[in-house]
């Protein structure tokens, strides 16, 4: 294993711990939704994307849209770790005066590119950003993280069709394919398979990966960045609640509050490095 991969895995594990701490301090929820894409978002901000935390509005920066806005505790932890704002803000999550609210807000939180939360809208915003980059002849890239449940939203597919039509090779969508949504398995609510084939039919370059294998993640982003004349989508197979055994693949944890006792148990597991154990991949 390379040093870079090991460092990213260690950082993703720390990100997961900080997500649990943040949610416990706020007596809040959506822990599993924030844990499943932690490896993907860590790779983006600490290896892939070109950003400047000291100048969040730098015109040439890469853009990231968290379409699954309910997982914002993950984004906030990563932005704080990256230096967009002090980590001292994290315990204030969801407090009335906090810059960190229950869904991302681009007018109050440094580093947030789009206010999200109404599922199915994020890809449309990312398409608009990518078109803007083309029109302005900028070389920045746009990344959008979508939930698998958003594959059930018609607006997602309208945006996908537009992205292919305009040949947005500066756009990469990432699907956090953990197979669970708020109250049931995705296949039970409304089946989305064959998912990869659908995206190919819409004119996208498709890459399927294990969303917890850091080498596969980095290779996928590199591949996507080399594709010309079409957008790319990374279908990342993940485990909802990854790294915390009592949350993994448990539907009821989607909207369950993280208590102090829950946090203690979760942190004990994560501090043992459970989430990056090679035997579990």
TIROMAR-287205 format. One line per 4 residues: number of its first residue (from 1); their letters; for each residue x, y, z negated of N, C-alpha, C. Coordinates in Angstrom, 3 decimals. Example, Ala and Ser with C-alpha at 12.3 -4.5 7.8 and 13.67 -1.06 7.14 Angstrom:
<pts>
1 = as = 13.190:-5.690:-7.800:12.300:-4.500:-7.800:13.200:-3.300:-7.800; 12.850:-2.250:-7.080:13.670:-1.060:-7.140:12.900:0.030:-7.870
</pts>
This chain:
<pts>
1 = xxxx = 0.840:-1.193:0.000:0.000:0.000:0.000:0.884:1.255:0.000; 0.583:2.226:0.869:1.391:3.433:0.925:1.126:4.310:-0.286; 2.098:5.198:-0.568:1.940:6.114:-1.691:0.739:7.024:-1.480; 0.529:7.476:-0.232:-0.592:8.373:0.067:-1.927:7.703:-0.232
5 = xxxx = -2.067:6.446:0.172:-3.306:5.715:-0.080:-3.524:5.542:-1.571; -2.473:5.143:-2.284:-2.581:4.935:-3.731:-2.965:6.236:-4.436; -2.381:7.345:-4.003:-2.686:8.635:-4.617:-4.153:9.023:-4.388; -4.655:8.779:-3.187:-6.044:9.102:-2.878:-7.003:8.210:-3.670
9 = xxxx = -6.655:6.940:-3.805:-7.498:6.031:-4.600:-7.542:6.464:-6.060; -6.383:6.846:-6.577:-6.337:7.309:-7.961:-7.151:8.589:-8.128; -7.047:9.476:-7.149:-7.800:10.722:-7.222:-9.308:10.461:-7.138; -9.713:9.543:-6.271:-11.138:9.212:-6.150:-11.665:8.625:-7.455
13 = xxxx = -10.857:7.834:-8.118:-11.249:7.274:-9.407:-11.444:8.388:-10.433; -10.541:9.356:-10.426:-10.652:10.505:-11.341:-11.880:11.336:-10.997; -12.167:11.487:-9.717:-13.370:12.213:-9.290:-14.611:11.537:-9.857; -14.663:10.227:-9.776:-15.815:9.487:-10.318:-15.962:9.734:-11.821
17 = xxxx = -14.849:9.733:-12.526:-14.915:9.996:-13.965:-15.478:11.386:-14.243; -15.038:12.372:-13.477:-15.503:13.738:-13.697:-16.969:13.902:-13.314; -17.429:13.132:-12.325:-18.855:13.146:-11.987:-19.675:12.662:-13.186; -19.241:11.575:-13.798:-19.957:11.031:-14.953:-19.951:12.040:-16.101
21 = xxxx = -18.823:12.651:-16.364:-18.730:13.638:-17.438:-19.643:14.827:-17.166; -19.664:15.283:-15.922:-20.489:16.437:-15.550:-21.966:16.134:-15.733; -22.387:14.966:-15.280:-23.795:14.599:-15.391:-24.208:14.365:-16.842; -23.325:13.766:-17.621:-23.645:13.521:-19.028:-23.784:14.832:-19.789
25 = xxxx = -22.915:15.791:-19.500:-22.979:17.086:-20.177:-24.287:17.803:-19.883; -24.817:17.582:-18.673:-26.058:18.241:-18.260:-27.295:17.400:-18.533; -27.096:16.188:-19.047:-28.207:15.239:-19.215:-28.958:15.110:-17.888; -28.172:14.881:-16.826:-28.736:14.889:-15.479:-28.620:13.526:-14.815
29 = xxxx = -28.999:13.472:-13.559:-29.173:12.201:-12.855:-28.486:12.225:-11.497; -28.814:11.244:-10.646:-28.210:11.043:-9.322:-26.749:10.608:-9.407; -26.388:9.903:-10.459:-25.021:9.397:-10.576:-24.666:8.419:-9.455; -25.469:7.361:-9.207:-25.087:6.400:-8.172:-24.941:7.032:-6.787
33 = xxxx = -25.792:8.013:-6.476:-25.724:8.686:-5.179:-24.449:9.489:-5.025; -23.880:9.934:-6.154:-22.630:10.692:-6.126:-21.407:9.784:-6.160; -21.561:8.596:-6.721:-20.427:7.675:-6.824:-20.145:6.941:-5.515; -21.190:6.617:-4.760:-20.979:5.795:-3.566:-20.107:6.473:-2.500
37 = xxxx = -20.227:7.798:-2.246:-19.378:8.401:-1.225:-18.128:9.082:-1.775; -17.753:8.793:-3.018:-16.624:9.500:-3.636:-15.321:9.295:-2.888; -15.085:8.102:-2.367:-13.853:7.841:-1.622:-13.824:8.649:-0.327; -14.968:8.731:0.338:-15.075:9.451:1.600:-14.823:10.944:1.421
41 = xxxx = -15.463:11.535:0.421:-15.327:12.973:0.199:-13.931:13.318:-0.320; -13.381:12.450:-1.155:-12.004:12.654:-1.618:-11.035:12.661:-0.441; -11.181:11.712:0.462:-10.303:11.654:1.636:-10.430:12.912:2.480; -11.643:13.378:2.663:-11.860:14.580:3.470:-11.133:15.786:2.890
45 = xxxx = -11.353:16.063:1.619:-10.820:17.291:1.034:-9.338:17.228:0.697; -8.814:16.031:0.466:-7.425:15.945:0.036:-6.492:15.331:1.076; -7.030:15.066:2.264:-6.161:14.530:3.318:-6.549:14.991:4.715; -7.835:15.126:4.972:-8.300:15.313:6.345:-8.594:16.770:6.696
49 = xxxx = -9.372:17.448:5.894:-9.874:18.761:6.288:-8.847:19.878:6.074; -8.962:20.866:6.956:-8.140:22.073:6.875:-8.972:23.157:6.186; -8.660:23.437:4.930:-9.415:24.416:4.160:-8.457:25.275:3.351; -8.964:26.390:2.844:-8.168:27.280:2.006:-9.018:27.736:0.825
53 = xxxx = -8.914:27.076:-0.325:-9.739:27.422:-1.479:-9.597:28.875:-1.922; -8.448:29.478:-1.658:-8.244:30.869:-2.037:-8.962:31.827:-1.091; -9.348:31.304:0.061:-10.080:32.100:1.056:-11.194:31.223:1.627; -12.260:30.992:0.841:-13.313:30.050:1.252:-13.979:30.395:2.575
57 = xxxx = -13.962:31.660:2.967:-14.618:32.080:4.197:-13.668:32.231:5.376; -12.480:31.677:5.237:-11.508:31.679:6.336:-12.182:31.157:7.609; -12.138:31.917:8.674:-12.896:31.578:9.875:-12.448:30.285:10.529; -11.194:29.917:10.368:-10.681:28.727:11.046:-10.750:27.462:10.193
61 = xxxx = -11.402:27.538:9.059:-11.498:26.373:8.176:-12.371:25.284:8.798; -12.134:24.042:8.409:-13.071:22.970:8.711:-14.283:23.124:7.795; -15.441:22.645:8.267:-16.674:22.764:7.506:-17.170:21.398:7.044; -17.740:21.366:5.832:-18.347:20.145:5.311:-19.764:20.454:4.855
65 = xxxx = -20.734:19.679:5.365:-22.131:19.842:4.976:-22.561:18.591:4.218; -22.962:18.779:2.966:-23.482:17.669:2.173:-24.986:17.601:2.412; -25.395:16.844:3.420:-26.816:16.775:3.740:-27.591:16.137:2.588; -27.019:15.118:1.963:-27.657:14.491:0.791:-27.336:15.348:-0.434
69 = xxxx = -28.013:16.503:-0.501:-27.679:17.514:-1.491:-27.860:17.100:-2.930; -28.649:16.046:-3.179:-28.833:15.583:-4.558:-27.551:15.000:-5.143; -26.559:14.732:-4.287:-25.264:14.225:-4.761:-24.274:15.362:-4.988; -24.776:16.536:-5.303:-23.915:17.715:-5.386:-22.917:17.658:-6.542
73 = xxxx = -23.175:16.859:-7.571:-22.184:16.772:-8.647:-20.844:16.296:-8.100; -20.876:15.407:-7.113:-19.641:14.960:-6.460:-18.952:16.121:-5.758; -19.716:16.882:-4.990:-19.125:18.014:-4.261:-18.536:19.027:-5.239; -19.248:19.331:-6.307:-18.746:20.309:-7.266:-17.439:19.850:-7.912
77 = xxxx = -17.385:18.584:-8.274:-16.158:18.064:-8.885:-14.988:18.185:-7.915; -15.206:17.834:-6.661:-14.138:17.899:-5.662:-13.727:19.348:-5.399; -14.701:20.246:-5.285:-14.373:21.655:-5.057:-13.569:22.221:-6.224; -13.945:21.846:-7.439:-13.195:22.318:-8.603:-11.782:21.754:-8.598
81 = xxxx = -11.666:20.472:-8.299:-10.343:19.829:-8.244:-9.473:20.469:-7.166; -10.102:20.888:-6.084:-9.374:21.505:-4.971:-8.975:22.944:-5.280; -9.648:23.566:-6.229:-9.275:24.913:-6.636:-10.201:26.024:-6.180; -11.413:25.682:-5.747:-12.364:26.712:-5.327:-12.885:27.507:-6.527
85 = xxxx = -12.963:26.872:-7.659:-13.359:27.525:-8.896:-12.817:26.699:-10.054; -12.885:27.249:-11.250:-12.310:26.592:-12.421:-13.094:25.341:-12.806; -12.376:24.332:-13.268:-13.022:23.121:-13.771:-13.872:23.417:-15.011; -13.603:24.557:-15.636:-14.387:24.944:-16.803:-15.855:25.185:-16.454
89 = xxxx = -16.151:25.327:-15.158:-17.532:25.525:-14.725:-18.335:24.223:-14.750; -17.668:23.095:-14.654:-18.375:21.818:-14.513:-19.329:21.506:-15.672; -18.960:21.769:-16.928:-19.913:21.486:-18.020:-21.163:22.373:-17.979; -21.137:23.415:-17.144:-22.297:24.307:-17.031:-23.267:23.867:-15.943
93 = xxxx = -23.003:22.726:-15.352:-23.857:22.210:-14.281:-25.333:22.249:-14.672; -26.138:22.849:-13.802:-27.593:22.955:-13.917:-28.084:23.931:-14.990; -27.175:24.611:-15.693:-27.621:25.643:-16.621:-28.137:26.848:-15.828; -29.115:27.578:-16.354:-29.746:28.661:-15.597:-28.772:29.688:-15.025
97 = xxxx = -27.722:30.009:-15.751:-26.787:31.042:-15.300:-25.593:30.487:-14.526; -25.563:29.180:-14.313:-24.407:28.533:-13.700:-24.362:28.753:-12.190; -23.154:28.745:-11.651:-22.980:28.777:-10.194:-23.178:27.385:-9.600; -23.374:26.386:-10.461:-23.527:24.994:-10.033:-24.938:24.525:-10.349
101 = xxxx = -25.805:24.586:-9.371:-27.191:24.192:-9.575:-27.448:22.771:-9.081; -28.682:22.304:-9.210:-29.013:20.909:-8.941:-28.974:20.514:-7.482; -28.875:21.492:-6.587:-28.615:21.261:-5.176:-27.656:22.357:-4.702; -26.845:22.084:-3.707:-25.852:23.069:-3.281:-26.493:24.365:-2.784
105 = xxxx = -25.867:25.484:-3.132:-26.345:26.796:-2.693:-25.165:27.583:-2.128; -25.233:27.935:-0.863:-24.088:28.582:-0.218:-23.871:30.011:-0.706; -24.877:30.631:-1.324:-24.722:32.011:-1.785:-24.178:32.122:-3.205; -24.086:31.005:-3.924:-23.641:31.091:-5.307:-22.402:30.265:-5.626
109 = xxxx = -22.063:29.306:-4.797:-20.964:28.401:-5.111:-19.863:28.488:-4.061; -18.660:28.929:-4.430:-17.547:28.983:-3.474:-17.270:27.607:-2.884; -17.129:27.541:-1.565:-16.820:26.290:-0.884:-18.023:25.575:-0.327; -19.236:25.932:-0.755:-20.448:25.303:-0.221:-20.795:25.965:1.106
113 = xxxx = -20.948:25.163:2.149:-21.188:25.678:3.487:-22.665:25.788:3.845; -23.517:25.021:3.144:-24.931:25.005:3.505:-25.765:24.633:2.284; -26.843:25.366:2.061:-27.789:24.991:1.009:-28.578:23.784:1.496; -28.513:22.699:0.737:-29.154:21.459:1.178:-29.959:20.848:0.043
117 = xxxx = -30.774:19.881:0.393:-31.602:19.212:-0.592:-32.849:18.645:0.039; -33.385:19.353:1.044:-34.500:18.804:1.815:-33.903:17.810:2.807; -34.047:16.537:2.524:-33.332:15.515:3.277:-33.730:15.504:4.745; -32.727:15.322:5.593:-32.944:15.288:7.032:-32.534:16.557:7.746
121 = xxxx = -32.144:17.604:6.996:-31.840:18.888:7.608:-30.353:19.158:7.804; -29.509:18.451:7.065:-28.090:18.766:7.069:-27.403:18.613:8.408; -27.744:17.574:9.158:-27.093:17.374:10.447:-27.430:18.506:11.409; -28.645:19.022:11.334:-29.015:20.150:12.191:-28.112:21.355:11.916
125 = xxxx = -27.867:21.635:10.643:-26.982:22.740:10.286:-25.572:22.500:10.806; -25.103:21.264:10.663:-23.758:20.930:11.138:-23.651:21.069:12.654; -24.695:20.679:13.371:-24.717:20.842:14.829:-24.602:22.320:15.188; -25.342:23.157:14.467:-25.257:24.590:14.726:-23.862:25.132:14.494
129 = xxxx = -23.209:24.690:13.429:-21.839:25.128:13.156:-20.886:24.676:14.254; -21.070:23.435:14.702:-20.196:22.898:15.748:-20.398:23.645:17.067; -21.635:23.961:17.396:-21.904:24.754:18.604:-21.266:26.126:18.470; -21.380:26.731:17.277:-20.764:28.027:17.045:-19.266:27.992:17.256
133 = xxxx = -18.627:26.920:16.778:-17.198:26.781:16.978:-16.823:26.708:18.440; -17.622:25.977:19.206:-17.378:25.882:20.650:-17.518:27.253:21.314; -18.587:27.964:20.977:-18.838:29.270:21.595:-17.743:30.274:21.257; -17.232:30.197:20.022:-16.185:31.122:19.586:-14.785:30.638:19.950
137 = xxxx = -14.723:29.466:20.619:-13.435:28.881:21.033:-12.511:28.660:19.824; -13.107:28.181:18.745:-12.347:27.832:17.554:-12.071:26.332:17.543; -11.008:25.933:16.860:-10.661:24.508:16.852:-11.021:23.830:15.533; -11.853:24.465:14.708:-12.238:23.799:13.464:-13.173:22.631:13.742
141 = xxxx = -13.218:21.715:12.774:-14.094:20.558:12.874:-15.188:20.657:11.816; -16.308:20.013:12.095:-17.446:20.010:11.183:-17.744:18.572:10.777; -17.913:18.364:9.475:-18.222:17.045:8.938:-19.541:17.134:8.174; -20.404:16.154:8.352:-21.684:16.120:7.649:-21.878:14.752:7.011
145 = xxxx = -22.128:14.732:5.706:-22.376:13.480:4.993:-23.874:13.303:4.820; -24.400:12.213:5.379:-25.830:11.925:5.330:-26.098:10.679:4.500; -27.253:10.637:3.869:-27.692:9.417:3.210:-28.286:8.473:4.245; -28.334:7.193:3.909:-28.972:6.250:4.829:-30.478:6.480:4.892
149 = xxxx = -31.068:6.964:3.797:-32.492:7.282:3.812:-32.828:8.369:4.820; -31.846:9.231:5.126:-32.077:10.298:6.111:-32.182:9.758:7.535; -31.830:8.502:7.707:-32.019:7.889:9.020:-33.510:7.684:9.306; -34.337:7.860:8.299:-35.784:7.728:8.466:-36.441:9.058:8.833
153 = xxxx = -35.652:10.119:8.904:-36.182:11.458:9.183:-36.036:11.799:10.658; -37.122:12.235:11.266:-37.085:12.565:12.685:-36.120:13.665:13.033; -35.956:14.649:12.140:-35.064:15.764:12.436:-33.623:15.300:12.587; -33.251:14.258:11.868:-31.895:13.720:12.015:-31.641:13.312:13.452
157 = xxxx = -32.606:12.658:14.051:-32.415:12.152:15.413:-32.537:13.269:16.458; -33.313:14.300:16.177:-33.320:15.461:17.070:-31.945:16.112:17.088; -31.340:16.246:15.902:-30.008:16.826:15.818:-28.979:15.934:16.510; -29.124:14.616:16.334:-28.191:13.676:16.978:-28.264:13.807:18.495
161 = xxxx = -29.471:13.946:19.010:-29.644:14.082:20.456:-29.018:15.376:20.956; -29.201:16.469:20.204:-28.634:17.758:20.600:-27.104:17.710:20.590; -26.538:17.055:19.568:-25.076:16.982:19.464:-24.468:16.269:20.650; -25.095:15.187:21.086:-24.594:14.458:22.254:-24.780:15.292:23.522
165 = xxxx = -25.927:15.957:23.644:-26.205:16.772:24.827:-25.143:17.860:25.012; -24.732:18.481:23.910:-23.753:19.568:23.974:-22.315:19.076:23.824; -22.143:17.753:23.837:-20.799:17.151:23.828:-19.952:17.679:22.666; -20.497:17.638:21.480:-19.835:18.220:20.316:-18.777:17.283:19.740
169 = xxxx = -17.637:17.247:20.397:-16.553:16.389:19.922:-15.829:16.988:18.715; -16.297:18.141:18.249:-15.769:18.739:17.018:-16.646:18.420:15.815; -17.561:17.470:15.987:-18.507:17.099:14.931:-18.368:15.621:14.568; -18.281:15.349:13.271:-18.284:13.976:12.769:-19.342:13.845:11.688
173 = xxxx = -20.281:12.947:11.881:-21.262:12.620:10.845:-20.760:11.393:10.095; -21.031:11.360:8.802:-20.675:10.211:7.970:-21.942:9.738:7.272; -22.275:8.478:7.438:-23.466:7.926:6.795:-23.042:7.125:5.574; -23.537:7.543:4.422:-23.290:6.822:3.169:-24.289:5.661:3.126
177 = xxxx = -23.908:4.555:3.734:-24.829:3.442:3.951:-24.770:2.494:2.758; -25.389:2.920:1.645:-25.385:2.083:0.441:-26.632:1.203:0.315; -27.540:1.341:1.295:-28.703:0.449:1.453:-29.821:0.649:0.420; -29.676:1.663:-0.458:-30.723:1.930:-1.453:-31.190:3.374:-1.334
181 = xxxx = -32.467:3.615:-1.625:-32.943:4.979:-1.746:-33.690:5.132:-3.060; -34.503:6.138:-3.208:-35.005:6.521:-4.527:-35.743:5.399:-5.262; -36.576:4.655:-4.563:-37.436:3.693:-5.258:-37.309:2.256:-4.766; -36.519:2.021:-3.738:-36.428:0.663:-3.182:-35.234:0.577:-2.242
185 = xxxx = -35.029:-0.620:-1.705:-34.015:-0.791:-0.678:-34.487:-0.097:0.602; -33.553:0.412:1.351:-33.883:1.125:2.588:-34.696:0.236:3.525; -34.316:-1.017:3.640:-34.999:-1.927:4.560:-36.451:-2.167:4.152; -36.743:-1.988:2.869:-38.103:-2.165:2.384:-38.962:-0.923:2.637
189 = xxxx = -38.362:0.241:2.508:-39.107:1.489:2.725:-39.372:1.709:4.216; -38.303:1.667:5.003:-38.412:1.763:6.460:-37.074:1.342:7.049; -37.052:0.194:7.673:-35.804:-0.382:8.177:-35.149:0.542:9.191; -33.824:0.672:9.102:-33.079:1.549:10.014:-32.172:0.772:10.973
193 = xxxx = -32.044:-0.517:10.758:-31.216:-1.331:11.650:-31.938:-1.567:12.986; -31.172:-1.752:14.067:-29.707:-1.770:14.178:-29.138:-0.351:14.224; -28.549:0.081:13.139:-28.164:1.474:12.974:-27.058:1.903:13.941; -25.985:1.117:14.018:-24.886:1.486:14.907:-25.345:1.556:16.361
197 = xxxx = -26.162:0.611:16.754:-26.656:0.593:18.137:-27.517:1.817:18.441; -28.279:2.260:17.463:-29.111:3.459:17.663:-28.244:4.683:17.914; -27.198:4.844:17.132:-26.328:6.002:17.343:-25.617:5.924:18.687; -25.214:4.739:19.076:-24.591:4.608:20.403:-25.585:4.983:21.500
201 = xxxx = -26.832:4.560:21.332:-27.858:4.874:22.320:-28.112:6.371:22.408; -27.850:7.083:21.322:-28.016:8.541:21.318:-26.773:9.260:21.820; -25.761:8.509:22.265:-24.597:9.115:22.904:-23.448:9.433:21.989; -23.412:8.803:20.806:-22.341:9.055:19.854:-21.284:7.960:19.898
205 = xxxx = -20.059:8.347:19.548:-18.996:7.373:19.315:-19.170:6.844:17.904; -19.284:5.526:17.742:-19.610:4.918:16.445:-18.411:4.159:15.886; -18.151:4.381:14.598:-17.093:3.678:13.880:-17.721:3.098:12.614; -17.616:1.800:12.412:-18.133:1.170:11.200:-16.978:0.786:10.284
209 = xxxx = -17.111:1.119:9.009:-16.027:0.851:8.065:-16.572:0.418:6.706; -15.660:-0.084:5.886:-15.901:-0.255:4.455:-15.642:1.112:3.823; -16.669:1.740:3.302:-16.544:3.082:2.771:-15.795:3.204:1.468; -15.236:2.090:0.978:-14.415:2.126:-0.227:-12.974:1.707:0.056
213 = xxxx = -12.647:1.463:1.306:-11.282:1.103:1.695:-10.611:2.362:2.232; -9.695:2.936:1.473:-9.125:4.230:1.826:-8.376:4.197:3.156; -7.710:3.102:3.462:-7.015:3.016:4.742:-8.007:3.045:5.900; -9.107:2.306:5.772:-10.129:2.322:6.812:-10.749:3.710:6.952
217 = xxxx = -10.928:4.382:5.831:-11.502:5.727:5.862:-10.603:6.684:6.644; -9.323:6.681:6.306:-8.402:7.589:6.988:-8.276:7.253:8.472; -8.230:5.966:8.783:-8.148:5.554:10.191:-9.387:6.004:10.960; -10.547:5.929:10.309:-11.796:6.323:10.967:-11.810:7.810:11.278
221 = xxxx = -11.386:8.633:10.337:-11.352:10.079:10.588:-10.349:10.414:11.689; -9.220:9.717:11.692:-8.233:9.957:12.746:-8.800:9.575:14.111; -9.496:8.445:14.170:-10.106:8.016:15.422:-11.156:9.019:15.892; -11.994:9.458:14.978:-13.044:10.416:15.328:-12.457:11.716:15.857
225 = xxxx = -11.370:12.165:15.262:-10.764:13.418:15.676:-10.140:13.338:17.062; -9.920:12.121:17.547:-9.335:11.960:18.880:-10.344:11.741:19.985; -11.616:11.628:19.638:-12.664:11.381:20.632:-12.983:12.679:21.380; -13.165:12.589:22.680:-13.453:13.758:23.501:-14.841:13.635:24.135
229 = xxxx = -15.507:14.779:24.255:-16.759:14.941:25.006:-17.975:14.278:24.366; -17.855:13.821:23.122:-19.025:13.303:22.410:-18.777:13.378:20.914; -19.832:13.503:20.128:-19.668:13.498:18.669:-19.399:12.089:18.151; -18.901:12.009:16.941:-18.606:10.713:16.319:-19.405:10.553:15.040
233 = xxxx = -19.755:9.306:14.750:-20.418:8.996:13.492:-19.696:7.829:12.837; -19.415:7.978:11.555:-18.796:6.921:10.768:-19.882:6.287:9.905; -20.191:5.041:10.194:-21.166:4.297:9.396:-20.369:3.620:8.283; -20.430:4.213:7.092:-19.611:3.753:5.975:-20.451:2.866:5.051
237 = xxxx = -20.152:1.595:5.046:-20.858:0.659:4.169:-20.327:0.835:2.751; -21.217:1.243:1.855:-20.814:1.552:0.488:-21.695:0.819:-0.520; -21.319:0.936:-1.779:-22.080:0.371:-2.889:-22.604:1.529:-3.723; -23.911:1.619:-3.861:-24.478:2.690:-4.670:-24.084:2.489:-6.128
241 = xxxx = -23.512:3.548:-6.714:-23.020:3.442:-8.088:-21.630:2.852:-8.188; -20.889:2.843:-7.092:-19.587:2.175:-7.042:-18.684:2.548:-8.209; -18.174:1.522:-8.874:-17.211:1.709:-9.946:-17.779:1.563:-11.334; -19.123:1.593:-11.443:-19.776:1.458:-12.746:-20.711:0.262:-12.641
245 = xxxx = -20.356:-0.837:-13.279:-21.031:-2.112:-13.050:-22.531:-2.050:-13.305; -22.949:-1.349:-14.354:-24.371:-1.357:-14.689:-25.197:-0.407:-13.815; -24.529:0.368:-12.965:-25.229:1.225:-12.008:-25.212:0.652:-10.587; -24.249:-0.200:-10.304:-24.068:-0.681:-8.937:-25.293:-1.452:-8.439
249 = xxxx = -25.838:-0.995:-7.301:-26.958:-1.664:-6.623:-28.216:-1.792:-7.486; -28.389:-0.868:-8.428:-29.575:-0.872:-9.281:-30.463:0.309:-8.876; -31.618:0.012:-8.282:-32.498:1.057:-7.768:-32.900:2.051:-8.849; -33.211:1.561:-10.039:-33.736:2.417:-11.101:-32.763:3.505:-11.544
253 = xxxx = -31.475:3.336:-11.236:-30.499:4.330:-11.660:-30.505:5.578:-10.787; -31.225:5.567:-9.689:-31.218:6.725:-8.780:-31.581:8.016:-9.515; -32.648:7.980:-10.288:-33.109:9.179:-10.976:-33.025:9.090:-12.478; -32.131:8.248:-12.975:-32.017:8.040:-14.424:-30.965:8.972:-15.022
257 = xxxx = -31.287:9.565:-16.148:-30.367:10.478:-16.823:-29.166:9.715:-17.381; -27.983:10.316:-17.242:-26.760:9.739:-17.804:-26.619:10.230:-19.243; -26.767:9.332:-20.192:-26.638:9.686:-21.603:-25.169:9.632:-22.029; -24.898:10.099:-23.225:-23.540:10.037:-23.753:-23.058:8.593:-23.855
261 = xxxx = -23.944:7.678:-24.269:-23.576:6.270:-24.376:-23.303:5.678:-23.000; -24.139:6.044:-22.007:-23.906:5.589:-20.639:-22.547:6.070:-20.140; -22.262:7.334:-20.428:-21.003:7.918:-19.981:-19.810:7.211:-20.609; -19.913:6.896:-21.880:-18.818:6.203:-22.564:-18.535:4.863:-21.900
265 = xxxx = -19.591:4.095:-21.630:-19.415:2.788:-20.985:-18.834:2.940:-19.581; -19.368:3.910:-18.827:-18.912:4.106:-17.452:-17.451:4.531:-17.415; -17.074:5.441:-18.294:-15.700:5.938:-18.303:-14.720:4.847:-18.716; -15.131:3.977:-19.613:-14.264:2.857:-19.995:-13.951:1.991:-18.783
269 = xxxx = -14.961:1.729:-17.955:-14.747:0.919:-16.754:-13.854:1.646:-15.755; -14.176:2.917:-15.505:-13.416:3.674:-14.518:-11.975:3.891:-14.957; -11.765:4.102:-16.219:-10.410:4.307:-16.714:-9.567:3.044:-16.624; -10.231:1.891:-16.521:-9.498:0.643:-16.276:-9.185:0.474:-14.796
273 = xxxx = -9.634:1.433:-13.994:-9.350:1.369:-12.564:-10.242:0.420:-11.827; -11.408:0.096:-12.408:-12.298:-0.903:-11.804:-12.721:-0.532:-10.380; -12.927:0.772:-10.125:-13.463:1.185:-8.836:-12.490:1.009:-7.691; -11.189:0.844:-8.006:-10.228:0.692:-6.920:-9.549:-0.673:-6.955
277 = xxxx = -10.185:-1.605:-7.635:-9.624:-2.959:-7.714:-9.720:-3.637:-6.354; -8.583:-4.067:-5.823:-8.554:-4.674:-4.491:-9.382:-5.946:-4.432; -9.518:-6.626:-5.552:-10.258:-7.903:-5.544:-11.738:-7.683:-5.322; -12.231:-6.461:-5.489:-13.645:-6.192:-5.343:-14.003:-5.666:-3.966
281 = x = -13.027:-5.517:-3.088:-13.312:-4.973:-1.778:-13.777:-6.049:-0.833
</pts>
